[in-house]
Amino acid sequence: MSGLKEAAARRGTFWQSMRAVAWSFFGVRRGADHQRDVERLNPLHVVIAGLIGAGVFIALLVLLVRWVVGSGIAAG
């Protein structure tokens, strides 16, 4: 249990967590940067940032599909 408390007490900012999640969505990350994130970021921030990132990604996909369908490109 102390490991969880220690991880939650990390001082990484929410912005750093958002940046790490954005890089993970992109799929490109250096090993040294990943290791630094693991040591510094608060797991709760990472989970919240991941949920926000997933919501933004889904919203962008919905907007893209609506744009394609509405423009007539999808009509064969």
C-alpha positions in Angstrom: 0.0 0.0 0.0 2.9 2.4 0.7 3.9 2.1 -3.0 0.6 3.4 -4.1 0.8 6.3 -1.6 4.3 7.1 -2.8 3.2 7.1 -6.4 0.2 9.4 -5.7 2.6 11.8 -3.9 4.7 12.4 -7.0 5.2 16.0 -8.0 4.6 15.7 -11.7 2.2 18.3 -13.1 -1.0 17.6 -14.8 0.4 19.3 -18.0 3.3 16.8 -18.0 0.8 14.0 -17.7 -1.2 15.4 -20.7 1.9 15.6 -22.7 3.0 12.1 -21.9 -0.5 10.8 -22.8 -0.5 12.8 -26.1 2.9 11.2 -27.0 1.5 7.7 -26.2 -1.5 8.3 -28.5 0.9 9.3 -31.2 2.9 6.2 -30.6 6.4 7.6 -30.5 8.3 7.8 -27.3 12.0 7.5 -26.3 12.8 5.0 -23.7 14.6 7.6 -21.5 11.6 9.9 -21.6 9.2 7.0 -20.7 11.4 6.0 -17.7 11.5 9.6 -16.5 7.7 9.8 -16.8 7.3 6.6 -14.8 9.4 8.0 -12.0 7.9 11.5 -12.0 4.2 11.5 -13.0 1.3 11.0 -10.6 -0.8 7.9 -11.7 -4.1 9.7 -11.0 -3.1 12.5 -13.3 -2.2 10.0 -16.0 -5.6 8.3 -15.7 -7.5 11.6 -15.9 -5.3 12.8 -18.8 -5.9 9.5 -20.6 -9.7 9.8 -20.2 -9.6 13.4 -21.5 -7.3 12.3 -24.4 -9.7 9.5 -25.3 -12.7 11.8 -25.2 -11.0 14.4 -27.4 -10.0 11.6 -29.9 -13.5 10.2 -30.0 -15.0 13.7 -30.5 -12.5 14.4 -33.4 -13.5 11.1 -35.0 -17.2 11.9 -34.7 -16.6 15.4 -36.2 -14.6 13.9 -39.1 -17.3 11.3 -39.9 -20.0 14.0 -39.8 -18.0 16.2 -42.1 -17.3 13.4 -44.6 -21.0 12.2 -44.6 -22.3 15.8 -44.8 -20.0 16.8 -47.7 -21.2 14.0 -49.9 -17.7 12.4 -50.3 -19.0 9.2 -48.7 -21.9 8.9 -51.3 -20.6 6.7 -54.0 
